Amino acid sequence: MTRIVALALSLLAFSAGGKAQTAAPPNVIVITIDGLRWQEFFGGASRDYFKRDRKGSGGEPERRFWRDTPEQRRSTLMPFMWSTIAQQGQIFGDEPATARDRAA
């Protein structure tokens, strides 16, 4: 891992014309998640995916992850992402059109 960081810093210094960097580079962390649907990322758990019993109940998963609003559902599904990263950092992505429409 440290070799990758050293290589990245060397490339950064080279791209700046070979001049030595006097200021420390900014802290940038890129996180990518493979296999996660953007619908769950921005809207939380969907009721369509809860397996229903004969009475129509979604059982324990529905009790744990279902909330009234998409913002509450996504925070319940991924609490660290929405309580820490979104509050102290930045999240870029194409949120669903319904969320954009509500904001307008």
C-alpha positions, 0 to 999 in steps of 0.5 A: 500500500505504501508503494502505491502512495509513494508512486502516486506522489512521485507521479504528482511531483513529475506532473508538476514539472519535476519541481519539489512539492513544498506543501503537503498534498490534500487528503483524498480518499476515493471509495467505490462500492461494487454490487451496490444498487444506487436505489438502495444507496440513495433511497434505502431498503425497498419493500419489494425485497422483503420476503413476505410470510402468509400474513403479509409481514416482512418480518425482522428485516422489514422491522430493522430497515423500513422507515417512512422516508428515503432519507431515514431508510438509507441512514438505517441501511448504511449509518456510517455513510450517511451520518459521518461521510455525508456530514463531514465529507462529500458524496457524489452520485446520481441520486434518483429523480424523485429525490431531485424533484423533492429538493426543487 
